[in-house]
Amino acid sequence: MTTTIFWAILMLVCAFFELLTGGLYIICLSVGALAAIPVAAMGLSLTWQIVVFVIVSVGSIYTLRPLAKRYLHRKDERDTISNADAILGRIGTVSQDIPAHGYGRVALDGDDWKAQTLDGQPLAKGTRVRIAQRKSLVVTVEPAN
């Protein structure tokens, strides 16, 4: 197997593993392997091929990766609301009475959450409520007006 074929296979293998990880590091190795292909095709020694591979791979990590990351992840990850926090402010229905200063259940989008009231007042089954807070699997609700 010639080194040109080796670099081409390495490039494809790295690209495949990048699809599995998504960290944008392995694709930089793929770019380095791509750069080593013409060096190998020109018949330069394996040492030169490895030098080009390393320089281009490291250079890609510091130049192409930040650009690709900025392009692919335009929205700031700190602003992303997790699935559970996305229920805050939503309207649900009391599915099991909530006693004063106790716990009941609230149904929302097919899920049933353990719930307590914001002010400690009781709420009857069927009352429409707004999700005010969430701590772990317990939501704090208030009557929806």
N, C-alpha and C positions, 0 to 999 in steps of 0.2 A: 504494500500500500504506500503510495507516495505521500509526502507530507502535505501536499495540496489537498488531497482527499481527506487526510486526517483533520486539517483545519476546518474544512467544510462540514465534516461530521460533527466536530466539536461545536461549531457555530450552531448547527441545528439542534443538537442535544441541549446546549445552554438555552436556546430560545424556547424549547419545549419545557424545560424546568422553570423558566421564568413564568410561563403560563400557569404553572402550579403554585408558585410562591407569590408573585406579584410585588416583590420588594424592590424591583428595578435595579438590583445589584447583578444578578446573573446575566441579564441582557447586556450589561457592560462587558462581560466576558465574551459574549457572542459577538459584540462589535469588535473586540480585540482579535478574535479568531478570524473575523471577516477581513481585518486589515492584514493579517498574516498570510492570507491566501495569495495575494499578488507577489509578496516577498518570496514565498515558496515557489511560485510559478516562475519567477525570474531565476531560480536556481541558487539563491543565496543560502548560506549555511543555516543549520538549525539554530545556532546561537543567535543569528540576526532575526530569525523568525520569532524566537521566544522574546527577544528584546522588544520587537515591534508589538507583539501580543501584550506584553506587560505594560509598556508605555501607553498604548491605546486603551487598554482596559482600565488602567488607573485614571488616565485622562478622562475617560467616559464617566467614571464614577464621580469625578469632581465637576464635569461640565454638562454632559448630556443628562445624567440622572436628575439633577435639580431642575433642569428645564422640563424634562418629561414629567416629573412629579408635580411641578407647578401646573402644567397643562392638564394632567389627568385628575388632579385633586384640587380643582379651583376653589371649592367651598372649604372654608377653614373647618377642620375636624372638631375644633372646640365648640363650634356653633351647632354641630349635629346633635339632635335630640335622640336619645336611645328609644327603643320601642316602648319601654315601660314609662319613661318620662313624657312620651307623646300623649298620654291620656290626661295630663294636667289640663284643667279647664274644660274638659269634655263633659257632656251630660250623660248620666246613667240613671238607672232605676233601682231603688231599694228592693232586693229580692228576698231578704229576710229582715224582719224588724231589727232596728238598731236601738237598744235600750239606752237610757240615760247613763252616760259615762261608761258604756259597754261597747261590745262589738256585734255587728251584724254582717250582712252581705250586700254588695252592690253589683248589678249586672251591667256590663258595658261591652258592646261589640262581641257578644258570645262568650265573654270571659266573666267569671264570678269572683269578685275581689272581697277579701275581708275588709270591713270598713268600720270607722268610728266617725262621730260628728265633730265638727270643728269647735263647736261651743258646748259639747257634752249633752245636748238636748236629744230626746228620743225622736226617732223618725219611723213612720209606719211603712209596711210593705207597699210598694207601688208608688211611693213618693219619688218625684224626679229630683235628682241631685247633681251638683257640679263637683267634680274632683278638684279639691283645693291643694292637697299635698299627697306625697307618696313616700313612705319609708319601707323599704324592702317590699314585702307583699301586702302591706296594709295601707289602705288609702284613707285619707281624711276628707270628708265630704261636707257640703253645706247645701241647704235647699236651693234649688234652681228657681228663679223667678221668671 
